[in-house]
Amino acid sequence: MKDIYGISTEIGGAWQLDGAVLLIEGGDDLVITNAQINYARAATKYSPLNSSKKYMITGEANGAISLGMVIGPSPTIVAFLERYSDTCRLRENNLIIAPVGTRFCESGAKQNRSNLKFKCTGVLLSNIQVGVTQLGSNLTVVNAGLQLSIIGLQILGGQGTSQTAANASVATGAANIQQF
């Protein structure tokens, strides 16, 4: 079907999302206002002068999580900051971000079909910023912005399977070379 501008449009489907959950062990009382994961690796394409083949050389992955939270009277905040700033707890420090209430709308029916989760491993607090905001004449809010470094990112989901999206542990430190 074409719209009023003559552009063909086809509806591919629709879905609903009730929200997202940040799963932090013992962190149920934290008031998280935003979360963002960034996980990247360097990739360079090479075209040798003596060959028509192309090569891709990838390096080690590097990642971070940005969290925004409201600071309140909960003792959970202190426990969270102590745990995730402790380098010796790196192996056990994991965060999971998961959408909840995902429903695909097909033929008028809503079907739950997603159990996608992003698991950040080796999480370590690397930066904290604290600010005070005056909202209106009688409401003051203390906010914190956290930067956490991560060792790896896994994508969990699908039909109950677990797939590693990327893993920053490189045994020899040498770059991976892939031909395409």
Secondary structure, 3 states (H helix, E strand, C coil): CECCCCCECCCCCEEECCEEEEECCCCCCCEEEEEEEEEEEEEEEECCCCCCCCEEEEEEEEEEEEEEEEECCCHHHHHHHHHHCCHHHHHHCCEEEEEECCEEEECCEEEECCCCEEEEECCEEEEEEEEEEEECCCEEEEEEEEEEEECEEEEEECCCEEEEEEECCCCCCCCEEEEC
